[in-house]
Structures are given as structure tokens and as C-alpha cells.
Amino acid sequence: MSATRRNFLMSAAALGTITLLPFRAGAAGMAAHSFKGSGGEIAIHPVSHASFVMTTPMGTIYSDPVGGADLYAGLPKPDLITVTHRHGDHYNADTLKAFGDTPILTNADVHGMMDEGLKGRSSVIAPGGGMDWKGARIDAIPAYNLAADRQNFHPKARGDNGYVLSLAGLRVYISGDTEDIPEMRALKDIDVAFICMNLPFTMTADAAASAVAEFKPKYVYPYHYRGRDGGTQDPKAFAKMVGDAAEVKLVDWYPKDDSL
């Protein structure tokens, strides 16, 4: 670990309501973050950038798996895969094919990019829609850019998804790529939230923290925070701005990147 990263983690620990989780905790054999609900326990296993695995009483869910199957070695096989949108750090056909016939949930745009094999495993859900899965509820939340100069990244008309998963008595929000849109700010009763932040693609840490302060999840993971041309956002700064609005879970999503 670089001195810069070590200092970053040490200073983050002094900010207040923050929990640190080692990178790839599940695959490394250490305990992942666990959350207990009225219907059982879920555990969060970070993988990289926007990808993570969630084990639940209903089965194991992979969120935006990319990078090849080797990244998921040592983790339970998926029972469901959710894909938020078309970009390569969220959707990779070869990685999806590596997980056999696991069902996939995505939007119409991604479905249109798939070959027939992947299409045969996939269900389409549009923003505002919902479905049941093994006694759980999955709702698609819009994900899009607000700023005029970011419309080419995630236009609202394309129908990119975030998701709210209601399972085991808990509600988990996955932002996908979005800014602090009204649909995010209007969320209710979220227990665990994954919030993106990077430029020029999504939003600043300030905007993300402002949204979190409004919808007040119990726990929040800043993820997807590496950007372009100086657009990487600081999850430590995000945690400081969130303050007591939520407990921030800091994860080293980029262990080979010493630029932070």
C-alpha cells in the first residue's frame, strides 16, 4: 500500500461515522459487511469500481459484473445478475457468458446489444417498473445525467436503470450511473445505498452527499468514484459532507491505483 493510500485511510477513520472494509473481503476469506433484516441477513462483497456481490437468503446477486470470471473466484456463484446500463464498466458480454445460464435483469437498451444466447437469459425492466424474484421485490429507478454538458453519457431517454432491491426486510439502492436526480432524492426507507460519483460521467461528491442527506439511507457506500481528466472524487470528502445523515462504508475499490 502506498503512503498516500495509507494516509487517506487513516484520515478517513478520524471523520466520524465511517466503517472501513478491506478490498475483496469475501474472496480473501475475511468477513464482508453484513446487514441483518427481519427476514435474514445480507452480506456485501465489493469487487471493483461499480461491481459487487450480495449474498442474501434468496440467493446471490451480482451487480454489474465485468472484468472476467477470475475477479469473482472464491465468491458464491450468482443466482441473479443485474446490469444497469450499456457502458463497459457495467456491461460486459464475455463476463456474463462466464456465469452459465444465470438469469440477467437489465434495461431494453442493453438487451438490444446482446446476442441471442444472452437475450434468452435476460428479462427487461424499464425505469419505474418492477418485478418479483424469489420473494424479493426489485424496482428499477431512473438513472441519468442532469447537466447539459453530460447528456451524451447517460441521457434520460435511453432508459438506464438504478435498482432498489427489497429483500430480507431490507431495502438496497444501487445507483448505477446517474446524477442527484429527483427520483434519487425522493427515495424512502433505504437501508443500504451504493452511490456513484465521478466526472465527467456522473456527479461530484458534493452533489452525491447532498442527495444522501436528503433521502437518508442508513448506510451508504461511495463507489464508482474514479473519473477522467481529474474527475476522480474523494470518498473521504464525501463522508465528511454526509456527516450524520448516514453511516458511510469506505471500501478500497481500486487497490492497484495509487493516484488517490
C-alpha positions in Angstrom: 0.0 0.0 0.0 1.3 3.4 -0.9 1.9 6.1 1.7 -0.7 8.2 0.0 -3.4 5.5 0.3 -2.3 4.7 3.9 -2.7 8.3 4.9 -6.0 8.5 3.1 -7.4 5.6 5.1 -6.0 6.8 8.4 -7.5 10.3 7.9 -10.8 8.8 6.9 -11.1 6.8 10.1 -11.0 10.0 12.1 -14.0 11.6 10.4 -16.8 10.0 12.4 -19.5 7.5 11.4 -17.3 5.6 8.9 -16.5 1.9 8.5 -13.5 0.6 6.5 -13.8 -2.6 4.6 -10.8 -4.3 3.0 -10.9 -4.7 -0.7 -12.3 -8.1 -2.0 -13.1 -9.1 1.6 -15.3 -12.0 0.6 -12.8 -13.5 -1.8 -9.9 -13.0 0.6 -11.7 -15.1 3.2 -12.5 -12.3 5.6 -15.9 -11.2 6.7 -17.8 -8.9 4.4 -20.1 -6.2 5.7 -23.3 -7.9 6.9 -26.7 -6.3 7.5 -29.5 -8.0 9.4 -33.1 -7.6 8.4 -36.3 -9.0 9.6 -36.1 -11.8 7.0 -32.5 -12.7 7.5 -29.0 -11.4 6.7 -27.4 -10.0 3.6 -23.6 -9.6 3.0 -21.9 -7.2 0.7 -18.7 -8.3 -1.1 -17.1 -5.4 -3.1 -15.3 -6.5 -6.3 -14.1 -3.4 -8.2 -15.3 0.1 -9.3 -19.1 -0.5 -9.9 -19.2 -4.3 -9.4 -20.1 -6.1 -6.2 -21.7 -9.3 -5.0 -24.6 -9.5 -2.5 -25.4 -12.8 -0.7 -29.0 -13.0 0.6 -31.4 -15.6 1.9 -33.0 -15.7 -1.6 -29.7 -16.3 -3.4 -26.6 -14.5 -4.6 -26.9 -11.3 -6.7 -24.1 -9.9 -8.9 -24.4 -6.2 -9.7 -22.8 -5.0 -13.0 -20.2 -7.8 -13.2 -17.3 -7.0 -15.6 -13.6 -7.9 -15.8 -13.9 -11.6 -16.3 -14.9 -14.5 -14.1 -11.5 -14.7 -12.3 -12.4 -11.5 -10.4 -15.2 -13.5 -8.7 -13.2 -16.5 -7.8 -14.0 -17.6 -4.2 -17.3 -15.9 -4.2 -20.7 -17.8 -4.4 -22.0 -18.4 -7.9 -24.7 -15.9 -8.9 -28.4 -16.7 -8.8 -29.3 -13.4 -10.5 -27.3 -10.7 -12.3 -28.4 -7.1 -12.5 -27.0 -4.8 -15.2 -27.7 -1.1 -15.0 -26.6 0.1 -18.5 -24.5 -0.3 -21.6 -21.1 1.1 -20.6 -18.2 -1.3 -20.5 -17.5 -0.8 -16.8 -21.1 -2.1 -16.1 -21.9 -4.4 -19.0 -19.5 -7.0 -20.5 -21.0 -9.8 -22.5 -18.0 -12.2 -22.1 -18.1 -11.9 -18.3 -21.9 -12.5 -18.3 -21.4 -15.6 -20.5 -18.9 -17.0 -18.0 -21.7 -17.4 -15.5 -23.6 -20.0 -17.4 -27.3 -19.7 -17.6 -27.7 -17.3 -14.6 -30.8 -15.0 -15.2 -30.0 -11.4 -16.1 -32.1 -8.3 -15.4 -31.4 -5.2 -17.4 -32.9 -2.4 -19.5 -34.1 -2.5 -23.1 -31.0 -0.8 -24.4 -28.6 -3.4 -23.1 -31.0 -6.2 -24.1 -30.8 -4.9 -27.7 -27.0 -5.2 -27.6 -27.0 -8.8 -26.6 -26.6 -11.9 -28.7 -29.4 -14.5 -28.8 -27.8 -16.5 -26.0 -27.7 -13.7 -23.5 -31.1 -12.4 -24.6 -32.6 -15.9 -23.8 -31.4 -15.5 -20.2 -32.5 -11.9 -19.7 -35.5 -10.0 -18.6 -36.1 -6.4 -19.4 -37.3 -3.9 -16.8 -37.8 -0.2 -17.6 -37.3 2.7 -15.2 -40.3 2.9 -13.0 -41.1 -0.8 -13.5 -40.7 -3.7 -11.0 -40.7 -7.5 -10.7 -40.7 -10.2 -8.0 -37.8 -12.6 -7.6 -37.9 -15.4 -5.1 -40.0 -13.5 -2.7 -38.0 -10.3 -3.1 -39.0 -7.1 -4.9 -36.8 -5.4 -7.5 -37.8 -1.9 -8.7 -36.0 -0.1 -11.5 -35.1 3.5 -10.6 -34.2 6.0 -13.4 -30.5 6.9 -13.8 -29.5 9.8 -16.0 -27.5 13.0 -16.2 -28.9 16.4 -15.4 -26.1 18.7 -16.6 -26.3 19.9 -20.2 -22.7 19.0 -20.9 -23.1 15.4 -19.7 -26.2 14.4 -21.7 -24.1 12.3 -24.1 -23.1 10.0 -21.2 -26.4 8.9 -19.7 -29.4 10.5 -21.5 -32.7 10.0 -19.7 -34.4 8.8 -22.9 -32.1 5.8 -23.1 -33.7 4.3 -20.0 -30.7 3.4 -17.9 -31.5 1.8 -14.6 -30.7 2.0 -11.0 -32.3 -0.6 -8.7 -34.0 -0.8 -5.3 -34.0 -4.4 -4.0 -36.4 -5.1 -1.2 -35.3 -8.4 0.4 -34.9 -9.9 3.9 -36.6 -6.9 5.4 -34.0 -4.6 3.9 -34.0 -2.1 1.0 -30.9 -1.7 -1.0 -30.4 1.0 -3.6 -27.9 0.7 -6.5 -27.5 4.0 -8.2 -25.9 2.9 -11.5 -24.6 5.9 -13.3 -26.6 9.0 -12.5 -26.6 12.5 -11.1 -28.5 13.5 -8.0 -31.8 13.3 -9.8 -35.2 13.9 -8.2 -36.0 10.2 -8.3 -33.0 9.5 -6.1 -33.7 12.3 -3.7 -37.3 11.0 -3.3 -36.3 7.5 -2.2 -37.7 6.3 1.1 -36.6 3.8 3.8 -33.4 2.8 2.1 -31.1 0.7 4.4 -28.1 0.4 2.2 -27.2 2.7 -0.8 -24.4 2.5 -3.4 -23.8 6.0 -4.7 -21.7 6.8 -7.8 -19.6 9.9 -8.1 -17.1 10.8 -10.8 -16.6 13.4 -13.5 -17.3 13.9 -16.3 -19.6 10.9 -16.3 -21.9 11.2 -13.2 -21.7 13.8 -10.4 -19.4 15.4 -7.8 -19.0 14.1 -4.3 -20.8 17.3 -3.1 -23.9 16.5 -5.2 -23.9 12.9 -4.0 -23.6 13.9 -0.4 -26.4 16.4 -0.8 -28.7 13.7 -2.2 -27.8 11.3 0.6 -28.5 14.0 3.2 -32.0 14.3 1.6 -33.0 10.6 1.3 -31.1 9.5 4.4 -30.1 5.8 3.8 -28.9 4.1 7.0 -25.7 3.1 5.3 -24.0 4.3 2.2 -21.2 3.0 0.0 -19.4 5.6 -2.2 -18.4 3.7 -5.3 -17.6 4.3 -8.9 -15.6 7.3 -7.9 -12.6 7.1 -10.3 -13.0 9.7 -13.1 -11.3 11.2 -16.1 -9.1 14.3 -16.5 -9.0 15.0 -12.8 -12.6 13.9 -12.2 -11.9 11.3 -9.5 -13.9 12.1 -6.4 -12.7 11.7 -2.8 -14.8 9.3 -0.8 -13.3 10.7 2.4 -14.5 14.2 1.5 -17.9 12.7 0.6 -18.1 11.0 4.1 -17.3 14.3 5.8 -20.0 16.1 3.9 -22.6 13.3 4.6 -21.9 13.7 8.3 -24.6 12.1 10.5 -27.1 11.7 7.6 -25.8 8.1 7.1 -23.1 5.8 8.1 -20.5 5.7 5.3 -18.8 2.4 4.4 -15.4 3.1 2.8 -14.0 0.4 0.5 -10.8 0.4 -1.4 -12.4 -0.2 -4.8 -9.1 0.5 -6.7 -6.3 -1.3 -4.9 -3.8 -1.1 -7.8 -4.4 2.7 -8.3 -2.1 4.7 -6.1 -3.3 8.1 -7.6 -5.8 8.7 -4.8 
